[in-house]
Amino acid sequence: MYKAFFHLKRNPFDLTPDPTCFVPTVRHNEALAALYYGVRRHKGFVVVTGEVGTGKTLLLRCLLRLLEESKDVSYAYLFNSRLSAVEFLQYILADLGMAVSGKNKGELLFELGQYLVERHARKMTTVLVIDEAHLLSEDLLEEVRLLSNLETYDDKLLQIVLVGQPELDHKLDSVSLRQLKQRIALRTQLLPMTHDEVGRYVEQRLQIASADAKAPSLFPPEVIAKVHRYSRGYPRLINSICENALIAAYAKQLWEVSPEMIDSIARELRIDFLQTAGGLHLDDELGVRL
């Protein structure tokens, strides 16, 4: 609708996690490097946590794209962790290309072990990636830990990546999961963007989508300040606000977003106030969940 008006080749603030639009902060780069290093160096367990909307799933998509470029890597990607132990194993094996119909838990574990040993003998890497890992029950987290027992004298046969909200940190720090915690080789956290990072993020997303050098000037500095204030630096909220801002500017046939537009959009999206224990206060240090 507005792309032709603003001379854009694509939607710059699409909410779909697209690696081609990845604009990382220093923290995102560190997290991606930790994930890739942990997998390629066979470190076993790698954990990344972050609040809702900090870009965890997009980070995972970037990791998977890197892994797909490596011919020696095979991975299972689990995005729904509300499964029984058997369903959990069935999903992993099926995603790795193995038949699972009619097999019990013991048979599934045996086949997975044989598969991992065979790939290790050919110097190949196998990865289990679990998104939304904070939703894993303690029983399933224990199953994940037991999978890490699949190893040789000097190497881990299965590389495990856990990505989730801060609740995952709380679970991993619990006494009942101390054995799993001790096996974590790398652990990192995604944080909201600073004001300067929000400005770079908006500008670079516009540059990626733009067919016109004027596009990055759509959001002047005073507008970026408003976007940062309302979004609190969360990429998903930045995208939502900026997408609506472009629609509003297009409706008025304006080539620049105004601070007043951002105020209006925040009210419409009901993110102009953040709920706190003591009432509604805009400046309280609480994140927004979508």
C-alpha positions in Angstrom: 0.0 0.0 0.0 2.6 2.5 1.1 5.7 0.9 -0.6 5.3 2.7 -3.9 4.7 6.0 -2.2 7.9 5.7 -0.1 9.9 4.0 -2.9 10.3 0.8 -0.9 11.1 -2.6 -2.4 9.7 -4.4 0.6 8.1 -3.9 4.0 10.9 -2.7 6.2 9.2 -3.5 9.5 7.6 -6.9 8.9 7.0 -8.8 12.1 8.0 -12.1 10.4 11.5 -13.2 11.5 13.5 -12.8 8.3 17.3 -13.3 8.4 17.8 -11.0 5.4 16.5 -8.1 7.6 18.7 -9.0 10.6 20.1 -5.8 12.1 22.1 -6.9 15.1 23.2 -5.0 18.2 26.6 -5.9 19.8 24.7 -8.2 22.1 22.9 -10.0 19.2 26.2 -10.5 17.5 27.8 -11.9 20.6 24.8 -14.3 21.1 24.9 -15.5 17.5 28.7 -16.0 17.7 28.2 -18.0 21.0 25.6 -20.2 19.4 27.6 -20.9 16.3 30.8 -21.4 18.2 29.1 -23.8 20.7 27.7 -25.9 17.8 30.8 -26.0 15.7 33.1 -26.7 18.6 30.8 -29.4 20.0 30.4 -27.7 23.4 27.2 -29.6 24.1 24.8 -27.2 25.8 24.3 -23.5 24.7 21.6 -21.3 26.3 20.2 -18.0 25.1 17.5 -16.1 27.0 15.8 -12.8 26.5 12.5 -11.0 27.1 9.5 -11.3 24.7 10.3 -9.4 21.5 14.1 -9.1 21.9 14.7 -11.0 18.7 15.4 -14.6 19.9 13.6 -16.4 17.1 15.2 -14.2 14.4 18.6 -15.0 16.0 17.7 -18.7 15.7 16.7 -18.3 12.0 20.1 -16.7 11.4 21.9 -19.5 13.1 19.9 -22.1 11.1 20.8 -20.3 7.9 24.5 -20.5 8.8 24.2 -24.2 9.7 22.4 -24.9 6.4 25.4 -23.5 4.6 27.6 -26.2 6.3 27.2 -29.5 4.5 28.2 -31.5 7.6 25.5 -30.2 9.9 22.0 -31.7 10.4 19.5 -30.3 12.9 16.1 -30.8 14.4 14.2 -27.6 15.2 11.6 -27.9 18.0 9.3 -24.8 18.4 6.5 -26.5 20.4 7.7 -27.8 23.7 4.4 -28.9 25.1 4.9 -32.6 24.3 5.2 -35.8 26.2 8.6 -37.5 26.5 7.7 -40.0 23.6 6.3 -37.2 21.4 9.4 -35.2 22.1 11.6 -38.0 20.8 9.3 -38.8 17.9 9.5 -35.2 16.8 13.3 -35.0 17.0 13.8 -38.2 15.0 11.2 -37.3 12.4 12.8 -33.9 11.9 16.1 -35.6 11.4 14.6 -37.8 8.7 14.0 -41.1 10.6 10.9 -43.3 10.7 9.1 -43.2 14.1 5.8 -44.9 13.6 5.0 -47.6 16.0 8.3 -47.3 18.0 8.4 -47.2 21.8 10.7 -44.9 23.8 13.5 -47.4 24.0 13.5 -48.0 20.3 13.5 -44.3 19.6 16.5 -43.7 21.9 18.4 -46.6 20.3 17.8 -45.4 16.8 18.8 -41.8 17.8 22.0 -43.1 19.4 22.9 -45.2 16.3 22.2 -42.2 14.1 24.5 -39.9 16.1 27.3 -42.5 16.3 27.2 -43.0 12.6 27.3 -39.2 11.9 30.1 -38.7 14.4 32.2 -41.4 12.7 31.9 -39.4 9.5 32.9 -36.2 11.4 29.4 -34.7 11.0 27.6 -32.5 13.5 24.0 -33.0 14.7 22.1 -30.3 16.5 18.9 -30.1 18.6 17.5 -26.6 18.6 14.7 -25.9 21.0 12.8 -22.5 20.8 10.4 -21.4 23.5 12.5 -23.7 25.9 11.1 -21.9 28.9 7.9 -23.9 28.3 9.7 -27.2 28.8 8.5 -29.1 31.8 11.1 -30.2 34.3 10.5 -33.8 33.1 11.3 -32.8 29.5 14.4 -30.8 30.6 15.6 -33.9 32.3 15.0 -35.8 29.0 17.1 -33.2 27.3 19.9 -33.6 29.9 19.8 -37.4 29.4 20.2 -36.9 25.6 23.5 -35.0 26.4 24.8 -38.4 27.8 25.1 -39.5 24.2 28.9 -38.9 23.9 32.2 -40.5 23.2 35.2 -40.3 25.5 36.2 -37.0 23.9 33.2 -35.5 22.2 29.5 -34.7 22.5 27.4 -36.5 19.9 24.5 -34.1 20.1 24.8 -30.3 20.3 21.8 -28.8 22.2 20.7 -25.2 21.8 18.0 -23.9 24.3 16.4 -20.5 23.6 13.7 -19.0 25.7 12.4 -16.2 28.0 14.0 -15.4 31.4 11.8 -18.0 33.0 14.2 -20.5 31.4 17.0 -19.0 33.5 14.9 -19.5 36.7 14.3 -23.1 35.8 17.9 -23.9 35.0 19.0 -22.2 38.3 16.7 -24.4 40.4 18.2 -27.1 42.6 16.3 -29.9 40.9 18.0 -29.1 37.6 21.5 -28.5 38.9 22.9 -31.4 36.9 21.7 -29.8 33.7 23.0 -26.4 34.7 26.5 -27.8 35.2 26.5 -29.0 31.7 25.9 -25.7 30.1 29.0 -24.6 28.2 27.8 -21.2 27.0 25.1 -18.9 28.3 24.1 -15.5 27.0 21.2 -13.0 27.3 19.6 -10.7 24.8 18.8 -7.2 26.1 16.6 -4.3 24.7 18.2 -1.8 22.4 19.6 1.5 23.6 18.4 4.8 22.1 21.3 4.9 19.6 20.8 1.2 18.7 17.1 1.9 17.9 18.2 4.7 15.6 20.6 2.5 13.7 18.1 -0.3 13.6 15.3 1.8 12.0 17.8 3.4 9.6 19.3 0.1 8.5 15.9 -1.6 8.1 14.8 1.3 5.8 18.0 1.0 3.9 17.5 -2.7 3.3 14.0 -2.1 2.1 14.6 1.1 0.2 14.9 1.9 -3.5 15.4 5.6 -2.6 18.1 7.3 -0.6 15.5 9.5 1.0 13.8 6.6 2.9 16.1 6.6 6.0 15.1 10.2 6.7 11.5 9.2 7.2 12.1 9.0 10.9 13.9 12.2 12.2 15.8 12.1 15.5 12.8 13.4 17.7 10.7 10.6 16.3 13.3 8.0 17.0 13.4 9.2 20.6 9.6 8.6 20.8 9.9 5.1 19.2 12.6 4.2 21.8 10.5 5.6 24.7 7.4 3.6 23.8 9.1 0.4 22.6 11.6 0.3 25.5 14.1 -1.0 22.9 12.2 -4.2 22.0 12.6 -4.9 18.3 9.1 -6.4 17.9 7.5 -3.3 19.3 9.8 -1.1 17.2 8.6 -2.9 14.1 5.0 -2.6 15.1 5.2 1.1 15.9 7.2 2.0 12.8 5.0 -0.1 10.5 1.9 1.8 11.8 3.8 5.1 11.5 4.5 4.5 7.8 0.8 3.8 7.2 -0.2 7.0 9.1 2.3 9.1 7.1 1.1 7.6 3.8 -2.5 8.3 4.7 -1.5 12.0 5.2 0.7 11.9 2.1 3.7 13.0 4.2 7.3 12.1 3.5 8.2 12.3 7.2 6.8 10.8 10.3 6.0 13.2 13.2 6.3 12.7 16.9 2.5 13.2 17.2 1.9 10.2 14.9 4.0 8.1 17.3 2.0 9.3 20.3 -1.2 8.4 18.5 0.0 5.0 17.4 1.2 4.2 21.0 -2.3 5.0 22.3 -4.0 2.9 19.5 -1.7 -0.1 20.3 -2.2 0.4 24.0 1.5 0.7 24.7 1.4 4.3 25.9 1.4 3.1 29.5 3.1 0.2 31.2 1.3 -1.7 33.9 3.1 -1.7 37.3 2.3 -2.9 40.7 1.8 0.7 41.8 -0.4 1.8 38.9 0.2 3.0 35.4 3.5 4.7 34.8 5.2 5.2 31.5 8.7 5.3 32.8 8.8 2.3 35.0 11.4 -0.3 34.0 9.1 -3.1 32.9 9.0 -4.8 29.5 6.0 -5.1 27.3 4.7 -8.6 26.4 3.0 -9.2 23.1 
